[in-house]
């Protein structure tokens, strides 16, 4: 009975920690995401090797990294599969797979050498979406002067980070409980305290819109986990309907109109003065005699 009990404990331990003490982490992502598989070490202390379904795809030792360049990796079809989408962190050896596809699903094994030869398996499942969904750009239309909200329709977790970009310029971000809007002077001048962030959803609100607010807004979400992180991107195209004229152009038109009115007034005054000066001259008393 005691032997049976001990055997049951071994089986349960293997289920929790993987066979032979190998840790297993399940990662679920959407096609088009980028995922970073983390390590808990520094590369100046150990050697790290990464395997995809038993094929070595990357290694790093003393800050010297190779991604799909060694003999084993080059002889497989892995080089073609990943096409420069792999990146290694030189400090930690963490592996990032960018723009992930359904073909990238599988087991990624992290082997740490010179540290008890520890292994960790990341079982990555990639859920496919259509090309239209993956490259979707949501369009928002608003009248000039009105407010608009760009809502990613997600709920932010405590450890998640969100960054908003306008035409590739960072304009707002949320990191944990901290947020920042318009860190540089150019952003502050453009939006002038017209941006607001929802800390629960990351939605961005723009008040008193102008035609200069039109363009592409990109939200980069980083979903953080102790063992991995997922980067997801959502895009919005904002259209601001109005006169189509900038504030400077409107001001120029006003100046021209005022000058026209001034010129017309001056011409009217000259005409009136000229007309008075050429009015009928009074007849001489001797006329008609």
C-alpha positions as CSV (number, residue, x, y, z in Angstrom):
1,X,0.0,0.0,0.0
2,X,2.8,2.4,0.9
3,X,4.6,1.6,-2.4
4,X,1.4,2.3,-4.3
5,X,0.9,5.6,-2.5
6,X,4.5,6.7,-3.3
7,X,4.0,5.7,-7.0
8,X,0.8,7.9,-7.1
9,X,2.8,10.8,-5.7
10,X,5.4,10.4,-8.5
11,X,2.7,10.4,-11.1
12,X,1.1,13.5,-9.8
13,X,4.4,15.3,-9.6
14,X,5.1,14.3,-13.2
15,X,1.8,15.7,-14.3
16,X,2.4,19.0,-12.6
17,X,6.0,19.5,-13.6
18,X,6.2,17.5,-16.8
19,X,7.9,14.2,-17.3
20,X,11.4,13.9,-15.7
21,X,11.0,17.2,-13.9
22,X,10.7,19.3,-17.1
23,X,8.4,22.4,-16.6
24,X,5.8,22.9,-19.2
25,X,4.0,26.2,-19.9
26,X,1.0,26.5,-22.1
27,X,0.8,29.6,-24.3
28,X,-2.2,30.6,-26.4
29,X,-1.9,33.4,-28.9
30,X,-3.7,34.8,-32.0
31,X,-2.2,34.7,-35.4
32,X,-0.3,37.9,-36.0
33,X,0.7,38.4,-32.4
34,X,4.3,38.5,-31.2
35,X,5.2,36.3,-28.2
36,X,8.3,36.4,-26.0
37,X,9.3,33.3,-24.1
38,X,11.2,34.3,-21.0
39,X,14.1,32.8,-19.0
40,X,15.0,33.4,-15.4
41,X,18.7,33.7,-15.9
42,X,21.4,36.1,-17.2
43,X,23.3,35.0,-20.3
44,X,26.7,35.9,-18.8
45,X,26.3,33.0,-16.4
46,X,25.0,30.2,-18.6
47,X,24.5,28.9,-22.1
48,X,21.0,28.8,-23.5
49,X,19.7,26.8,-26.4
50,X,16.2,26.9,-27.9
51,X,14.6,24.0,-29.8
52,X,11.5,24.0,-31.9
53,X,10.0,20.5,-32.0
54,X,13.5,19.0,-31.3
55,X,15.3,21.2,-33.9
56,X,17.7,23.8,-32.5
57,X,16.7,27.2,-33.7
58,X,18.7,29.6,-31.5
59,X,21.5,29.7,-28.9
60,X,23.3,32.3,-26.9
61,X,26.5,32.1,-24.8
62,X,28.3,35.0,-23.1
63,X,26.1,37.5,-25.1
64,X,27.1,35.9,-28.4
65,X,23.9,34.8,-30.1
66,X,22.9,32.8,-33.1
67,X,19.4,32.5,-34.6
68,X,19.0,29.8,-37.2
69,X,22.6,30.0,-38.3
70,X,24.2,26.9,-37.0
71,X,24.5,23.7,-39.0
72,X,21.5,21.9,-37.4
73,X,19.2,24.8,-37.9
74,X,20.3,25.6,-41.5
75,X,19.8,22.0,-42.7
76,X,16.2,22.0,-41.7
77,X,13.2,23.9,-43.1
78,X,13.1,26.0,-39.9
79,X,15.1,28.8,-41.5
80,X,12.4,29.2,-44.2
81,X,9.6,28.8,-41.7
82,X,10.7,31.7,-39.4
83,X,12.2,34.0,-42.0
84,X,14.1,36.4,-39.6
85,X,11.1,36.5,-37.2
86,X,13.1,35.2,-34.3
87,X,14.9,37.5,-31.9
88,X,17.1,36.7,-28.8
89,X,17.5,39.0,-25.8
90,X,21.3,39.3,-25.3
91,X,20.8,39.9,-21.5
92,X,18.4,37.1,-20.6
93,X,18.3,34.8,-23.6
94,X,14.5,35.2,-23.9
95,X,13.2,34.2,-27.4
96,X,10.7,36.3,-29.3
97,X,8.7,35.1,-32.2
98,X,7.3,38.0,-34.2
99,X,4.1,38.0,-36.4
100,X,3.4,34.4,-35.4
101,X,1.4,32.1,-37.7
102,X,-0.5,28.8,-37.2
103,X,2.5,26.9,-38.6
104,X,4.5,28.1,-35.7
105,X,2.4,26.1,-33.2
106,X,4.3,23.5,-31.3
107,X,6.8,22.9,-28.5
108,X,9.6,25.4,-27.9
109,X,12.2,23.9,-25.5
110,X,14.5,26.1,-23.5
111,X,17.7,24.3,-22.4
112,X,19.9,26.1,-19.9
113,X,23.4,24.6,-19.8
114,X,25.9,24.9,-16.9
115,X,23.0,25.4,-14.5
116,X,22.0,21.8,-13.8
117,X,21.0,21.5,-17.5
118,X,17.5,22.7,-16.7
119,X,14.8,22.4,-19.4
120,X,11.5,24.2,-19.8
121,X,8.9,23.6,-22.5
122,X,6.6,26.2,-23.9
123,X,3.6,24.6,-25.6
124,X,2.5,27.3,-28.1
125,X,-1.0,27.2,-29.7
126,X,-1.7,29.7,-32.4
127,X,-5.4,30.4,-33.2
128,X,-5.9,31.3,-36.8
129,X,-7.8,34.4,-38.1
130,X,-8.6,35.6,-41.6
131,X,-6.2,37.9,-43.4
132,X,-8.9,40.6,-43.2
133,X,-9.2,40.2,-39.4
134,X,-5.4,40.2,-39.0
135,X,-4.8,43.3,-41.0
136,X,-8.1,45.0,-40.0
137,X,-8.0,48.8,-39.5
138,X,-11.1,50.1,-37.8
139,X,-12.4,53.4,-39.3
140,X,-13.8,56.1,-37.2
141,X,-15.5,59.2,-38.6
142,X,-16.3,62.4,-36.6
143,X,-17.3,66.0,-37.3
144,X,-14.7,68.6,-36.6
145,X,-15.2,69.9,-33.0
146,X,-16.8,66.8,-31.7
147,X,-15.3,64.1,-29.4
148,X,-14.4,60.6,-30.4
149,X,-13.3,57.4,-28.5
150,X,-11.0,54.8,-30.0
151,X,-12.0,51.7,-28.1
152,X,-10.0,48.4,-28.4
153,X,-12.9,46.4,-26.8
154,X,-10.6,44.6,-24.3
155,X,-10.3,44.5,-20.6
156,X,-6.8,45.4,-19.3
157,X,-5.2,43.3,-16.6
158,X,-3.1,44.8,-13.8
159,X,0.3,43.9,-15.3
160,X,-0.6,44.7,-18.9
161,X,0.9,47.6,-20.7
162,X,-0.7,49.7,-23.5
163,X,0.9,52.3,-25.8
164,X,-1.0,54.6,-28.2
165,X,0.8,55.9,-31.3
166,X,-0.4,58.6,-33.7
167,X,1.3,58.3,-37.1
168,X,4.2,56.3,-35.3
169,X,4.6,58.9,-32.5
170,X,4.0,57.8,-28.9
171,X,1.1,59.9,-27.5
172,X,-0.1,58.0,-24.4
173,X,0.7,54.9,-22.4
174,X,-0.4,52.8,-19.4
175,X,2.1,50.7,-17.5
176,X,0.5,49.0,-14.5
177,X,-1.3,51.7,-12.5
178,X,0.8,54.5,-14.0
179,X,-0.2,56.5,-17.1
180,X,1.3,59.2,-19.2
181,X,-0.1,61.4,-21.9
182,X,2.0,63.4,-24.4
183,X,5.5,63.1,-22.9
184,X,7.1,65.5,-25.5
185,X,6.4,69.1,-26.3
186,X,5.3,68.3,-29.9
187,X,2.5,66.1,-28.7
188,X,1.4,68.5,-26.0
189,X,1.2,71.3,-28.6
190,X,-0.7,69.2,-31.1
191,X,-3.4,67.8,-28.7
192,X,-3.3,70.5,-25.9
193,X,-4.8,68.4,-23.1
194,X,-7.5,66.9,-25.3
195,X,-6.5,63.3,-24.7
196,X,-8.0,61.0,-22.0
197,X,-7.3,57.4,-21.2
198,X,-9.7,54.7,-19.7
199,X,-7.5,52.7,-17.3
200,X,-9.8,49.7,-17.4
201,X,-10.0,49.3,-21.2
202,X,-7.2,51.5,-22.5
203,X,-9.7,53.4,-24.7
204,X,-8.4,56.7,-26.0
205,X,-10.8,59.7,-26.0
206,X,-10.0,62.8,-28.1
207,X,-12.0,66.0,-27.4
208,X,-12.6,69.0,-29.7
209,X,-11.2,67.2,-32.7
210,X,-9.6,69.2,-35.5
211,X,-8.7,68.2,-39.0
212,X,-5.0,67.8,-37.9
213,X,-6.1,64.9,-35.7
214,X,-7.0,62.8,-38.7
215,X,-4.6,59.9,-39.4
216,X,-3.7,56.4,-38.1
217,X,-3.8,55.6,-34.4
218,X,-2.1,52.4,-33.3
219,X,-2.6,50.6,-30.0
220,X,0.2,48.2,-28.9
221,X,-0.9,45.9,-26.0
222,X,1.6,43.9,-24.0
223,X,0.0,41.0,-22.1
224,X,2.5,40.1,-19.4
225,X,2.9,36.7,-17.7
226,X,5.8,35.6,-15.5
227,X,6.9,33.1,-18.1
228,X,6.0,34.9,-21.3
229,X,4.5,38.0,-22.8
230,X,2.3,38.6,-25.8
231,X,2.3,41.8,-27.9
232,X,-1.0,42.5,-29.8
233,X,-1.6,45.5,-32.2
234,X,-4.9,47.2,-33.1
235,X,-5.2,50.0,-35.6
236,X,-7.7,52.8,-36.1
237,X,-8.0,55.3,-39.0
238,X,-9.6,58.5,-37.8
239,X,-11.4,60.7,-40.4
240,X,-12.4,64.2,-39.3
241,X,-15.1,65.8,-41.4
242,X,-15.2,69.6,-41.7
243,X,-14.4,72.5,-44.0
244,X,-11.2,70.8,-44.9
245,X,-9.3,74.0,-44.2
246,X,-6.7,74.4,-41.6
247,X,-6.9,77.1,-38.9
248,X,-4.2,79.1,-40.8
249,X,-6.2,78.9,-44.0
250,X,-9.4,80.0,-42.3
251,X,-7.5,82.9,-40.7
252,X,-6.1,83.8,-44.1
253,X,-9.6,83.8,-45.7
254,X,-10.9,86.1,-42.9
255,X,-8.0,88.6,-43.5
256,X,-8.8,88.6,-47.2
257,X,-12.5,89.2,-46.6
258,X,-11.7,92.1,-44.2
259,X,-9.3,93.6,-46.8
260,X,-12.0,93.3,-49.5
261,X,-14.5,95.1,-47.2
262,X,-12.0,97.8,-46.4
263,X,-11.2,98.3,-50.1
264,X,-14.9,98.4,-51.0
265,X,-15.5,100.9,-48.2
266,X,-12.6,103.1,-49.4
267,X,-13.8,103.0,-52.9
268,X,-17.3,104.0,-51.8
269,X,-16.0,106.9,-49.8
270,X,-13.9,108.1,-52.8
271,X,-16.9,107.8,-55.1
272,X,-19.2,109.7,-52.7
273,X,-16.6,112.5,-52.3
274,X,-16.1,112.7,-56.0
275,X,-19.9,112.8,-56.6
276,X,-20.3,115.6,-54.1
277,X,-17.5,117.7,-55.7
278,X,-19.1,117.4,-59.1
279,X,-22.6,118.2,-58.1
280,X,-24.5,120.8,-60.1
281,X,-22.9,124.3,-59.8
282,X,-25.5,126.9,-58.5
283,X,-26.7,129.1,-61.4
284,X,-25.6,132.8,-61.6
285,X,-28.3,135.3,-60.7
286,X,-27.9,136.9,-64.2
287,X,-28.7,133.6,-65.9
288,X,-32.0,133.6,-67.7
289,X,-32.1,137.5,-68.1
